[in-house]
Amino acid sequence: MEISATVLIIIITAISTIIGWKQPNYLHDSMFIPYRIQTNKEWSRFIRSGFIHKDGMHLLFNMITFYFFGRLVESFLTMKFGASTGIIVFVLFYIAAIVIADIPTYLKEKAHPGYQALGASGGTSAAVFASIILMPMADICLFGILCLPGFILGILFLGYSAFKSKQQNDSINHDAHLYGAIFGIAFIVLLYPESLSHFIDQVVKYRPF
């Protein structure tokens, strides 16, 4: 049975996270700690931190979200570049999103030894908003009850992230959601410029009732 790159990333993330839960030293060595990156040049933390999660709920939320939205982006890239190249581009897109989304936080927190974060916030958010640009009107259902067009849910998601970012009390880099979103949007628009006009046209025409 063929396994998509999206599913493979989820499997690797789940395994890495479980190892982190069982081995605190592995978890600590993988955490996104800007001060350690700055002082010890531990650059791998930019990537490794995206493959560990705080707890089961954190892992489940990010990976379920990534599963639904990542598959759409992966399909788009394989159609555009072909199967092999498309998968490579998709994996690089995901890893780049994790790294780039953390850079502003690194610059902001590199002098603060106490700051640490973990999770695939940047990569997941990039996949979500890349998908929204491609299909802004696709309904996304929360708990199978409340269904909203992707672009509305995206706005609510960023609002929630901004609120949580001000609290900074859960070891999750909520700022990375914003920068991951910007990266995902820019990535798709650069690859497929027509998507921007399509997105704007769909949103302008949207009527809730």
URCORBEL-V508234 format. One record per helix or strand of 3 or more residues. SS is the DSSP state (~ for helix, > for strand). FROM is the first residue (numbers start at 1). LEN is the number of residues. If there is no record, write none. Layout:
BEGIN
ss=SS from=FROM len=LEN
ss=SS from=FROM len=LEN
END
This chain:
BEGIN
ss=~ from=5 len=18
ss=~ from=24 len=7
ss=~ from=34 len=7
ss=~ from=45 len=7
ss=~ from=56 len=26
ss=~ from=83 len=27
ss=~ from=121 len=14
ss=> from=139 len=4
ss=> from=146 len=4
ss=~ from=150 len=18
ss=~ from=175 len=17
ss=~ from=194 len=12
END
